[in-house]
Every structure is written in C-alpha cells, then in structure tokens.
C-alpha cells in the first residue's frame, strides 16, 4: 500500500471530510494507516486553532469555545466526544 493511500485511509477513518471515494478499508489497510493518525490529528488541531485565531477578535471566549467544540464534532463525527459522556 502506498503512503498516500495510507494517509487517505487514516483521514477517512478519523474525519467526516471526504477526500476520495469512500470504501471500507480492509483490516490490514486500516492497521497500515495508524502511522498517519498523528498527522491527521495535527491537521485537525490546526483547523480548530485557525478558527480560534480568526474568531478571537470578534467573540467572547466562551462563545468561541462552544463553536470550536461544535466544529470538532462536525469534523470528526463526534469521534472523541463520547469520552465526555463516559
């Protein structure tokens, strides 16, 4: 499997943003994509940080925090927010 394919599988698994046609990866494809999980996480963190930076001059901190949580839920289909409920 190529590195680009592994990255796309990691992106598809961790986000709701489609970059290529969707398919269910085989277990070996998903395990091969694990190396890209930190890269995808950093990209998501960059998106959220960029949004915070843009909104900071105009909105109160509490409003920004709520919007950022909503953005993260939309970007990841709520992948990690279930931990809060636990």
C-alpha positions as a Python dict, from the first residue, in 0.01 Angstrom:
ca = {
    (1, 'X'): (0, 0, 0),
    (2, 'X'): (134, 345, -88),
    (3, 'X'): (191, 611, 178),
    (4, 'X'): (-67, 839, 14),
    (5, 'X'): (-329, 565, 26),
    (6, 'X'): (-248, 503, 394),
    (7, 'X'): (-289, 875, 465),
    (8, 'X'): (-623, 886, 285),
    (9, 'X'): (-748, 585, 480),
    (10, 'X'): (-644, 748, 809),
    (11, 'X'): (-815, 1073, 703),
    (12, 'X'): (-1131, 886, 604),
    (13, 'X'): (-1137, 695, 934),
    (14, 'X'): (-1076, 993, 1163),
    (15, 'X'): (-1273, 1269, 990),
    (16, 'X'): (-1602, 1339, 818),
    (17, 'X'): (-1428, 1526, 536),
    (18, 'X'): (-1421, 1314, 221),
    (19, 'X'): (-1101, 1338, 18),
    (20, 'X'): (-1166, 1041, -209),
    (21, 'X'): (-1442, 796, -284),
    (22, 'X'): (-1545, 617, 29),
    (23, 'X'): (-1483, 248, 80),
    (24, 'X'): (-1446, 24, 380),
    (25, 'X'): (-1076, -42, 431),
    (26, 'X'): (-958, -394, 495),
    (27, 'X'): (-815, -457, 843),
    (28, 'X'): (-458, -462, 711),
    (29, 'X'): (-516, -130, 531),
    (30, 'X'): (-650, 30, 848),
    (31, 'X'): (-362, -100, 1057),
    (32, 'X'): (-118, 30, 796),
    (33, 'X'): (-272, 375, 824),
    (34, 'X'): (-208, 406, 1200),
    (35, 'X'): (123, 579, 1136),
    (36, 'X'): (-71, 872, 986),
    (37, 'X'): (-310, 920, 1280),
    (38, 'X'): (-87, 1185, 1449),
    (39, 'X'): (-60, 1374, 1119),
    (40, 'X'): (-438, 1377, 1076),
    (41, 'X'): (-477, 1482, 1441),
    (42, 'X'): (-231, 1767, 1391),
    (43, 'X'): (-421, 1881, 1081),
    (44, 'X'): (-749, 1879, 1273),
    (45, 'X'): (-583, 2069, 1558),
    (46, 'X'): (-453, 2323, 1308),
    (47, 'X'): (-800, 2373, 1163),
    (48, 'X'): (-951, 2428, 1508),
    (49, 'X'): (-664, 2655, 1617),
    (50, 'X'): (-701, 2859, 1298),
    (51, 'X'): (-1071, 2902, 1362),
    (52, 'X'): (-1000, 3017, 1719),
    (53, 'X'): (-741, 3264, 1593),
    (54, 'X'): (-983, 3411, 1339),
    (55, 'X'): (-1275, 3440, 1584),
    (56, 'X'): (-1083, 3575, 1886),
    (57, 'X'): (-1106, 3946, 1793),
    (58, 'X'): (-1482, 3934, 1750),
    (59, 'X'): (-1634, 3692, 2000),
    (60, 'X'): (-1619, 3620, 2372),
    (61, 'X'): (-1401, 3328, 2483),
    (62, 'X'): (-1697, 3116, 2597),
    (63, 'X'): (-1874, 3157, 2264),
    (64, 'X'): (-1557, 3065, 2076),
    (65, 'X'): (-1509, 2756, 2293),
    (66, 'X'): (-1862, 2635, 2221),
    (67, 'X'): (-1815, 2695, 1848),
    (68, 'X'): (-1484, 2509, 1847),
    (69, 'X'): (-1637, 2207, 2018),
    (70, 'X'): (-1914, 2211, 1758),
    (71, 'X'): (-1657, 2239, 1479),
    (72, 'X'): (-1462, 1943, 1615),
    (73, 'X'): (-1780, 1736, 1640),
    (74, 'X'): (-1862, 1818, 1278),
    (75, 'X'): (-1508, 1745, 1156),
    (76, 'X'): (-1478, 1410, 1337),
    (77, 'X'): (-1840, 1293, 1361),
    (78, 'X'): (-1801, 1325, 1739),
    (79, 'X'): (-1531, 1058, 1749),
    (80, 'X'): (-1387, 1161, 2088),
    (81, 'X'): (-1676, 1348, 2247),
    (82, 'X'): (-1824, 1021, 2368),
    (83, 'X'): (-1543, 1013, 2625),
    (84, 'X'): (-1704, 1313, 2795),
    (85, 'X'): (-2026, 1115, 2837),
    (86, 'X'): (-1837, 822, 2986),
}
